[in-house]
Amino acid sequence: MIANMETYKTGKTIREVDREKTDLSEEELDRLLDARKMTEA
């Protein structure tokens, strides 16, 4: 939720905010932010 508010306020993407605020690797971000996986039943 906080990342969503920051993206709204700054115009940055969720990926950009997460990259700045976490120590997740690009591979982990890819896995976590995969829209297809988030919407599959």
PyRosetta script that sets phi, psi and omega in degrees:
from pyrosetta import init, pose_from_sequence

init()
pose = pose_from_sequence("MIANMETYKTGKTIREVDREKTDLSEEELDRLLDARKMTEA")
pose.set_psi(1, -42.5)
pose.set_omega(1, -180.0)
pose.set_phi(2, -63.2)
pose.set_psi(2, -41.7)
pose.set_omega(2, 179.2)
pose.set_phi(3, -62.0)
pose.set_psi(3, -38.3)
pose.set_omega(3, 178.7)
pose.set_phi(4, -62.4)
pose.set_psi(4, -41.7)
pose.set_omega(4, 178.5)
pose.set_phi(5, -65.0)
pose.set_psi(5, -40.3)
pose.set_omega(5, -179.6)
pose.set_phi(6, -67.3)
pose.set_psi(6, -38.5)
pose.set_omega(6, 178.4)
pose.set_phi(7, -63.7)
pose.set_psi(7, -39.9)
pose.set_omega(7, 179.0)
pose.set_phi(8, -63.6)
pose.set_psi(8, -46.1)
pose.set_omega(8, -176.2)
pose.set_phi(9, -71.4)
pose.set_psi(9, -36.2)
pose.set_omega(9, -172.9)
pose.set_phi(10, -100.4)
pose.set_psi(10, -18.7)
pose.set_omega(10, -176.1)
pose.set_phi(11, 81.5)
pose.set_psi(11, 5.2)
pose.set_omega(11, 177.9)
pose.set_phi(12, -81.0)
pose.set_psi(12, 159.6)
pose.set_omega(12, 176.0)
pose.set_phi(13, -80.6)
pose.set_psi(13, 163.1)
pose.set_omega(13, 176.0)
pose.set_phi(14, -59.8)
pose.set_psi(14, -39.4)
pose.set_omega(14, 178.7)
pose.set_phi(15, -60.0)
pose.set_psi(15, -44.7)
pose.set_omega(15, -179.8)
pose.set_phi(16, -62.8)
pose.set_psi(16, -44.5)
pose.set_omega(16, 179.9)
pose.set_phi(17, -64.9)
pose.set_psi(17, -45.8)
pose.set_omega(17, 179.7)
pose.set_phi(18, -62.2)
pose.set_psi(18, -38.2)
pose.set_omega(18, 179.4)
pose.set_phi(19, -63.1)
pose.set_psi(19, -37.9)
pose.set_omega(19, 179.8)
pose.set_phi(20, -74.8)
pose.set_psi(20, -36.1)
pose.set_omega(20, -170.7)
pose.set_phi(21, -95.6)
pose.set_psi(21, -12.9)
pose.set_omega(21, -177.8)
pose.set_phi(22, -126.8)
pose.set_psi(22, 173.5)
pose.set_omega(22, 175.2)
pose.set_phi(23, -107.9)
pose.set_psi(23, 24.7)
pose.set_omega(23, 179.4)
pose.set_phi(24, -69.7)
pose.set_psi(24, 143.1)
pose.set_omega(24, 176.7)
pose.set_phi(25, -76.6)
pose.set_psi(25, 165.8)
pose.set_omega(25, 176.7)
pose.set_phi(26, -59.7)
pose.set_psi(26, -37.4)
pose.set_omega(26, 179.0)
pose.set_phi(27, -64.1)
pose.set_psi(27, -41.5)
pose.set_omega(27, 178.4)
pose.set_phi(28, -66.4)
pose.set_psi(28, -41.0)
pose.set_omega(28, 176.6)
pose.set_phi(29, -62.8)
pose.set_psi(29, -42.9)
pose.set_omega(29, 177.5)
pose.set_phi(30, -57.1)
pose.set_psi(30, -44.7)
pose.set_omega(30, -178.0)
pose.set_phi(31, -67.4)
pose.set_psi(31, -44.2)
pose.set_omega(31, -176.7)
pose.set_phi(32, -73.9)
pose.set_psi(32, -29.6)
pose.set_omega(32, -176.5)
pose.set_phi(33, -103.3)
pose.set_psi(33, 19.4)
pose.set_omega(33, 179.2)
pose.set_phi(34, -73.9)
pose.set_psi(34, 105.6)
pose.set_omega(34, -176.4)
pose.set_phi(35, -60.6)
pose.set_psi(35, -37.0)
pose.set_omega(35, -179.6)
pose.set_phi(36, -61.5)
pose.set_psi(36, -45.1)
pose.set_omega(36, 179.7)
pose.set_phi(37, -67.3)
pose.set_psi(37, -31.7)
pose.set_omega(37, -179.6)
pose.set_phi(38, -71.6)
pose.set_psi(38, -23.6)
pose.set_omega(38, -174.6)
pose.set_phi(39, -107.3)
pose.set_psi(39, -4.1)
pose.set_omega(39, 177.5)
pose.set_phi(40, -74.5)
pose.set_psi(40, 146.5)
pose.set_omega(40, -180.0)
pose.set_phi(41, -80.1)
pose.dump_pdb("model.pdb")
